[in-house]
């Protein structure tokens, strides 16, 4: 019980939501504001509850006008299936909320206006969060797909680039259809700044990914992927082929023959303790 109650103490309201609150106060739209906050809170608690179930290290739950951001101390080494469940548990909340609202409306527990607003807000937040733009849930799912099939640092880079492409499409639609929609432009600016930070922090995200792999127990590695490399290849180029969800063995080839097998732990040990810029795979063989 304490674990679940602790989630409530980690909830924070983003300045964007405070801006919406201020606008609602000025325009006396308290009912709409309350509905929005309830929907956003339940959406984000869906993520948080799933993450807590899997014993993720949750730092903050930040509420935004269109959903929220679950900040964790996980760095890309949780199972993809696990992270997928955590991601979809946010949008999944809208399904039961809309079904419940329909039943309450049919039983005449809530009126037409509240029902209509509640359904519209749920639908808008659900659709918006499914856009393939990081850090929205749709963008996170695309990122998970990329990490399944590509090395981690390549998957991260491609996810950000694809998100920028869809953000451009989003801005184009806003410009053509709703050119004076203030909230739409504020959200676009927030998404652009988020992607800018993701791009700028790529080296740190990559390093945290490697550090977490270096310190995790060997028995948590799971299946092993073989990476073939030449003896004179740089150590850093071999590590750049690391993927999430699997351990690695570097198969060193010289003159067309296998000369050594280097486990992931040894690779990372040398990477962090030596000078990885100049270090070659052959330096690990002698």
N, C-alpha and C positions, 0 to 999 in steps of 0.2 A: 504493500500500500504506500509506503514511504517513497518508493521509486516513482510511482505514478503522481503523487502529490508534488514531488520535486520538479516535475515537468512544468507545473503552473508557475513556479518561482523563476523559471528560465524564460518566461514570455516577455518580450520587449516590443514596443511599438515604434516602427520606423517613422522618421520625419515626414515621409510622403503620406502616411496614414493620418498623422497629426494635421497635415495640410487639408486633407479631406474632411477631418473632424471640424476644423475651423470654418471651412466653407459651409458645412452642414449647419453649424451653429448660426452663422451669419444669415443663412437662407431659411432657418427654422425647419430643416428637414431631419428631425431627430429620429423619426421612425425608420427612414431609409438608412440612416447612419447605424442604428442599432442592428438592423437586419444584416447590413454589410459586415459589421464587426463579428457578429455571431457566425456567419458563414465562413469568413476568413479564419476565425479561431478554430472552428471545427475542422476545416480543411487542414490546417497546419498541425493540429493535434493528431490527426490521422497519420501524418508522417512521423511525428514524434513518438506516438504509441508503438508503431511498428519498429522504429529504430531502438526504442527502449526494450522491446521484446527480444531483439537480437543483441542486446547488451552493447549498443553503440555508445560511444562517449559523446554525449550531447552537450554543447557549449551554450547555445542560445536558440530561442525560437522567436524569430523576428516577423512581426505582422506587417503586411503591406496591403494596399488597397485591392490588389488582384490575387492575393494568396499570401505567401510568406516565404521565408528562407529558414531552413533548418541548418544551423551551423553545428558541425560535428568535428571531432578530432580524428576522423577516419580519412585516410589518404590514398584511396584507390585500391586497397588490398582486400577489401571485403568481397565475398563471393558475388558474382554478377547477379545471380538469382535473388540473393538477399537484398542487394541494393535496388533491384527492380521492384521488389515487393514494397520496400520503404517508399519508393517514388510513386507508385500507383495508389498507395493507401491514402494519399491526399485527394486526388480527383475522385476516388471511389466514394468518399464521404458525400459528395453531391448527389449520388444516386439515391441513397437512403433518405437524404434530407428532402429531396423533391418528392419521393414516394410518400414520406410522412406528411409533407405539406398537403399533398393531394388528398390523403385520407382525412386529415384534420378539416380540410375545406369541405369535403363531402359530408362530414359529420357536423358541419356548421360550427366548428370550434373556432375557426378563424374566418375573417371576412374576405370579400373578393379582392379588396385593394392589397391587403397584406399578402394574400396568396399569390397574386399576380407579381407583386414586387419581389417576393421571396423566390419564386420560380425564375423570374428574369435574371436576378442577381446570380443565382446558382448557375444558370445556363451560361451567362456571360463569363463568369469566373472559370467555369469548367472548360469552355472552349478556348478562352485566352491562355489558360495554363497548359493546354495541349499543343500550343504553337511550338515548333522546333527551334526555340531560342533559349539558350542558357541565360539565367539560371531557372527558367520555367521548367515544369515537369516534362513537357514534350522535348525540350532541349536536353534534359538529363537522360531521357530514354535513348535519344539519338547518340549521345555520348557513350552510353553503355553498349550500344550496338557496335560502335567504332572500337571500343576497347576490347570487345570480344574477338575482333578479326584483325586488328592492327596493333603494333607496338604502342605502349602507353603514351609516349610523348607525341607520336604521330596522331593518335586518336584524339588527344587533347587539342592539338593544333587544328585538325580538320573540323572538330566540333565547333570551335570558336569561329572559324571562317564560315562554316555553314550557317551558324547562328547570325552572323553579321549579314549574310545574304538575305535571310528571312526577315531580319530586322529592317533592311532596306525595303523589302516588299511591304512589310507592315506600315512603314512610314509613307510609302507611296499610296497605299490604300487610304490612310488617314488624310493625306494631302488632297486626294481626289474626292473622297466621300464626305469626310468630316474635317475640313481644313481649320475650323475654329474650335475644335474639341480640345479644351485645355487639358483634361485628364489624360487623353490619348497621347498628347505631346509630352506631358510630364513623365508618363510611363516609358515612352520611347527614349527619353533622355536617361532615365534610370537604367534601362536595359543596355544602352550604349555604354554608359559608365561602368556597368557591371562587366560587360565584355572587354572593355579596355583594361580593367583591373585583372581579369582572367588572363588576358594576353601578356600583360606586363609581368604577372606573377608565375608564368609558365616554368621558369627555371626553379623557383621555390617549390612549386607543386611537384615537379619531377624529382627534386632532391628529397622531399618528404616521402614520396612514393618509394624511393630507394632505401632511405633510412629505415622506414617501417619494415621493409622486406629483410633488411640486414639484421634487425633485432628480433624478428619473429622466430619462434621455435621451429626446428627442422621438421618435426612431425606434422606441422601445419601446411607444408608445401603442397601436398596433393600430387596431381599428375605432373610429369616432367616433359618439357618441350626441349628438343635438341636444336641448338643453334650452330651452324657450321661456319667456321671462320678460318682464315689463313693465319699462319704463325706470326707474320709481321703486321697483322691488323692491330689497330689501336684498341686498347682495353675499352675506352669510352665508346667506340663504334659498336662493339659487341654488346655492351650494356644497353645501348639505345634500341636494341631489338627485344628487350624484355617486355612481356605482356602481363597483364593482370590475370589472376585466376589460375596461374600455373607456375611451377618451378622451372628452372632452366639448367641445362648442361651445355657448356661450350665444347664442341667437337673441333679440335685444332687439326687442320689439314696442312701438310707440307709435301710438296712434290706429288700431289694426288693421293697421298696416304694419310690415314689417321695416326697422329703421333701422340695425342693426349686427350683426356676428357677432364675439363675443369668444372667443378660444381659451382653453383650460384654463390654459395656462401664465401668461397675462396675468392671469387671474382670481386664481390662487394667489399671484402676485407681489404684487398689490395687497393681498390678504388678509393676507399676512405682513408687509408693509412699511408698510401704512397702519393706520388704525383700523377694523377690519372691522365693529364694532358699528354705527357710524353711516354707513358707506360704502354708497352706492347704485350700481346699475349705470350710471346716467347719469353718475356721476363718472368712469367709465372712458372715456367717449366724447369728452371734451373735453380 
